Amino acid sequence: MMHNTQARRSLALLSGLAALAVQTPSLGSGFYLPESSAAGLGTANAMVANPDLPGAISYNAAAMGFHDSSSLAIGGLLIGPSFSVETASGSHDSQGADWAAAPMLQAALALDERWRLGFGLHVPFGLETRWRDGTFPAVSGTATLPVPPPLDPEVPLGHPVASKLEVLDLATALAYRVNEQLSLAAGVDLYWGKQAKLSSTAGSLTGEGSGLGFNLSALYRQGSWSLGASFHSAATLGLEGDFTATSPTLVALGVSSPSQPGKIDFDLPWRLQLGVRYAVNPRLAVEFDWTRTGWSKFETLDVRALADDSPIFNDTNAWDDANAWRFGLTYQWTEATQLRLGYAYDETGQGDDHFSARIPDNNRHLFSLGFAHHLAPGLSVEGGYMYVLAEDRDYRATTPYTGSDLNGTTALDGDYAMDAHLIGLELVKVF
């Protein structure tokens, strides 16, 4: 009896978490949000080689070495995404929140002539989508489960209904000014999965967790030229949560709410950014950056029972590392006001083989503009706007759904579209 009970619990957890595991990659190019300052927002995130602006510190901590004073930037980011899909059942819009808010906080403290200490808080990963039940054709299939009779292994894996992820990064870094041309920095990224909610027609999982990574950066300046590099390591979030079953099959097996606790090792990708900046004259400067995101680290999701760490489900996502090319421009219009402009092309890491509807990702075009205006000595207000347009994805799979892995199959056939508006505002104090 105890063996059957444990098997029933494993079946319940698998049913809900499998719906998560095979579809979580859809949270994002992927679910990465590089916007971490109003200055970066206004220049399409081309900031890694900028030695002048406090807003560049969150992109390259070594930039602190070129700032003689301490600084504090406090602000927020509003994100308004829109997802839609046209399937055999008609046209459908995601019912996610119209706008989501994210914090932007960066402090840089001058310890002495050479050393600087920095603290930052922002949201590098996150997204939300919600599809009504009926957007995709109903499916159910046979999961391969090591369970004894009389349990029926036929479990509806379920189509995605709701997905929400918010990961905060508390980043610390120590910068050292080697000489007049070179600054180096190293630090720690403490990630907190503040909200993780993933629901399907089979069940719903909510949870949270944390992870740890590191960051390294360098900035070199010679005359009108500057070169920057920044690296954030991969990290793993240990997400723990509760699964609530909703599928009729699970109810028939006697599984009801509240259901079973489980945990997932959720891998965050590494990020490498290289940039070159040229000051054309005292007013005008241009920067070109290249970003490589290590989505190949998001290869698998390992689902385990919380009680005894026994394996329950392991899914392969098979994402690829992806590039982004960013161009930014700053122009000192008046002594008090700076104008900013940017464009970026961001590749997706999500291929067709494991395509998921939790986020219908594709290559993206990013258009941005921004400003900074001095209000008083040492005090300025900065703002930025970005429009993100993903290329339409006319997804037609060649693999039919066979009852195990929903991703990359004809069950998700449709025409997907996405765009988003981002607005950021910050107050920056230099002292």
N, C-alpha and C positions, 0 to 999 in steps of 0.2 A: 504493500500500500504506500509506504514511504517512497519507494522507487517510482511508482506511478505519479505520485504527487510532485516529486522533483522533476520528472519528465514533463508534466503538465506545465509547471512553472517555466521550464526551459523553452517549451513551445510558445508560451505566451510572450516571453521576452524576445524570442527570435522573431516572432510575427511582427512585433512593433519595431524592433531595432533593425530588422532586415529592410523594412521600408525606409528607415533612416539611412542605413549603410549603403544601399545601392543608389541613393539619390542625393545625399548631402553635397556632392561636388557641385551641384547646381547653385550653391550659394555664391558662386561666382566667377572674366579675367580678374576672373573667377570672383571670389568674394573679397578681394584685396581693395582697400580704400587708401590710396597713398596721400590723400589731401590732409595735411597736418598743420597748416598755417594759412592765414589769409593771403600772404605773399605767394606761397606755393600754389594756392588755388588760382590766383590771377595770372600765373605763368605756366599753367598746365604741369605743375610740379617739376619744372626745370630749375632746381635750386641748389643742387649738390655742389656746384663750383662757385657759389656766391659768397665772398668773404665780407660783404658789407651789411646785409640786412639781418636783423634779429630773426626774421621769419625763416631764414635758411638753416638755423641751428637744429631744428627738428628733422631736417633732411641730412645734415652733415654736422655732427657734434664738434668736429675739428674747427668749424667756423668760429667757435667761441674764442679761439686763440687770437683772432684778428680783431676782437672787440675789446677796447680798453676799459669799458664800463660794464657794470652788471645790467641786466635787463629782465623784464617780466612781461609776458604776453598772455592775455586772458581773452578767450573768445569762444565762439561756437560755430558749428557747421550744420546747416539744414540741407537734407537730401530728399528730393522728391522724385522717386523712380516710377516708371510706368512699364509694365510687361503685358503683352497680349499674345494670343495664339489663335489661329484658325484651324480647327480640326474638323473631322467628319460631322461633328455635332453642331458646328457653327463657330461664330467668333466669340472669344471670351477674353475679358480683361482680368488681370490679377486684382484681387480685392485687398491687397496690403495697405498699410497706412499711407495716406497721401504724402505726409512729410515725416521724416525721422530726424532727430537731433543728436549731435555728437559733440563732445567737448574738445577744445583746443587750448592747451596750457603748456607754456614753456618758460622756464626760468634759467638764467645763466648768471653765475656768481663769480666775480673776479676775486680770486684768493690772493694772488700777488701778481707780479709782472708777467709770469710765465704760465701759471696754473689757473684753470677755470673748471668749475663744477656745474653740471647741468642736470635739470630735472624736467621731464616732459610727460604729459598725459594726453593721449589721443586714441582714436579708434581705427586701427589699421585693417581690421577685418569685420565685415558685417553686411547683412542684407535681409530683406523680408519679401516674401512672395506668398500669395494666397490664391489657390484655384478652387472654384466651386466644384463640388462633387457633380460629375456628369460632364466635365470638360473633356475628359478622355474616356474611351470605351471601358466598360467594366471588365476586369480581369481577375482570375484566380488561378492558382497553380500549385504544383506539388513541390514542397520544400524537402530537401534531403535531410532528414532528422534521425539521429540515433535514439529513437524512442521505442519502447516495447509496446505490444498490443495491450489494451484495445484502442490506444490513441491513434486517431486518423491524422497522418502527416499532411493532408491536403489543407493548406492554409492560404487565405487570400493575402498576398503581399501588399496589395493596395496601391492606388495611384496617389501622388503627392497632393495634399490639401493645403497645408500651411507650413512655412519654413521661416524661422527667425533666428538670427545669430548676431550677437554683439560682443566683440572681443576688445577689451581695453588694454592698452600698453602703458605701463608705468616705466618709462625709460630713464635711466641714470647714466651719466657719462662723465669722465674726467679727461680734460683736454690739456695738452702741453705745447706751448709755443717753443719750438726748437730754435728757430731764428726768425729773422724778419720775413723769410719766404715760406717757411714750412710750419704747419701745425698738425699734431696727431691726437687722436682720441680713442678711448675704449670705454665700454660700459656694459650694462646689463638691461635686458628687457624682461620685465615681469608681466606676463599676460594673464588676464582674468576673463574667462568666458562668462560674462555677466548674465547673459540670457542665451539659452539654447532651447528652442521649441521646434520640434519637427513632428508633423502629423500627416497621416495618410488615411485612406478609407479603412485601413485595418486597425489603426490605433494612434495614440498620441504619446510623445515622449517629451518631457521637460527636464532641464537640468542645468548645471553650471560646473565650472572647474577652472584650474589654473595651470600654467606652464612657465618655463624659464628658458631664455635665450641670451645671446650676447651680441654686441655690435662693435664694429671697428670702423674708423674713418680717418681720412687724411685730406688736407687741403694745401695746395702749393700755389703761391702767387709770385709772379715775376712781371713787373711793369704793368702793361694793360691786360695781360693774360693771367688766368687762374685755372687750375686743374683740380678737380675734386673726385673723391671716391668714398663710397659708403657701403658697408655690408652688414646685414642683419641675419643672424643664423636661423636655421630652421628650429622649430620648437614643437613640443607635443602637449596638447591640452588633455588633462585627465578629466573628462566630463562624466559626471555621475548624475543619474536622474531616475525618474519613475515613469513607467510605461502603463498607460490605461488602454485596455483592449476595447475595441468597438465592433470588431468583425463578428458576424453571426456564427461563424465556425468556432471562434474562440469562446463565445458565450455558450454554445452547445457543449463544449468541452468542460464547462464549469468554471471558466476563467472570467472573473468579473473585477470591476474596479473596487478598491485600489489594487493594481496589479504589482508586478515584480520590479525591484530595483536592479539596475544594471549600470555598466560603465563602458565608455568608448575612449580609445586613444585617438584623438583627433589631431592630425599632423598639419602644422602651419608651414608654409614654404619659406625658404631663404630668399633674400632679396639683395641683389647687387646693382648699384647705380654708379655710373661713371659720367663725368661731365666736364665740358670745357666752356669757359666764359671769356668774352673779349669786350673790353671797354672801348667802344669806337671813339668816344670823346667824353668829356666830363659829364655830359647829360645822358648819353645813350649807351646801353650795354646789351649784348645778346648772348644767349647761352644755348648750347645743344647738349642734351643728356641721352644716355642709353641705359635702359633698365632691363635686367634679366631676373625673372621670377622663377624660382625652383619648384614649379608645380609637380615635377616628378616625385617629390617627397610625399605628395598626396596620393601615393600608390595604393594603399590599402586602408581600410577601417577595421579595427580589431574590436569586436564586441564580446564582452565577458560578463559572467555573473558577478555581481558585487559581493555576494556572500563568500564564495570559495574560489574566485578567480578562474573558474573553469571556462574554457572557450565555448562560445555559443555561435558566433558567426564571424567570418572573415571575408571581406569583399575587395575585389580589385577594381580600382577606378581608372588606372592607366592614363593619367593626364601627362602632358608634355611640358617641359620648360618653355617659357614664352618671353618674347621681347616687347619692349615699348620704346618708341623714339619720341623725345620731347623737345620742343623749341620754346624758349621764353625770351621776352624782351622787356626791358625797363627803360623808361624815359622820364628824366627829371624836368617836368613841364614848367614848374616854377620852383623857387627856393623852398616852398612849403609843400608842394604837391608832386607826387610821383605817379605816373601812369604805367600800367602793366598789361601785357598781352601774351597769349600762349596758344600752342596747338600741340597735340600729341596723338600718336597712332599706337594703340594698345592691342597686341595680339591675344587671342584666347588660347588657353592651354587645354581646352576641352574638345576632344575629337568626337567623331561620329560613333566610334565603337562602344563608348560608354556614355553617350549623351543622356542627360537627365533634364526633366522639366522643372526641377526645383529652382533652377535659374537657366533660362535658355540663352546661354552665353554665346558671344561671337566677337569677332574683331570690332574694335571701337574707335571712334573719332572723338577727340576731346577739344572743345573750343572754349577759351577762357579770356577774361579781362579783369582788371582790378585797379586799385588805387591805394595810396597812402597819403595822409594829410596831417601835418603837424598842427596840433591844437595849442600847445604851449611848450616852453623849453623842456625837452626830455619826454614829452607826451605826444602820442600820435594815434590816430584811428586808421585802421586798414580794413579794406573790404575786397571781396572777390566774387565772381560769378563764373560758373562753368556749365556748359551744355554738353552732355554725353550722348552720342548717337551710335548705337550698335548697328552693324550691318544686318539686314534681315537674314534669318536662317530658315531656308526652305528644307526642312528635315524630312527625308524619306529613307527609312532604314531598309536594309536588304535582309535582315535577320528577323524572322517572326518570333513573337513572344511564345516561349515554350513552357512557361509556368515556374521559372526559377528567378532569373534576373530580368527585371523590367527594363533596365537601362539599355540604350542602344538598339531597341527593338521597334517593330512596326506599331506597337501599342502607343508610342509617343509621336507618331507621324503628325506633322502640322507645319504651319508657317508661323514662325516666332518673330516678334519684334520687341525692341526695348529702347527707351531713351530715359534721360534723367536730367534734372536741374539741381545744381548745388549752389548754395549761397553761404558765404562765410563773412564774419565780422569779428574784429579783434581790437582791443586797446593795448598799446605797447608803451611801456614806461622804461626809460633808460636812466640809470642813476649811478 
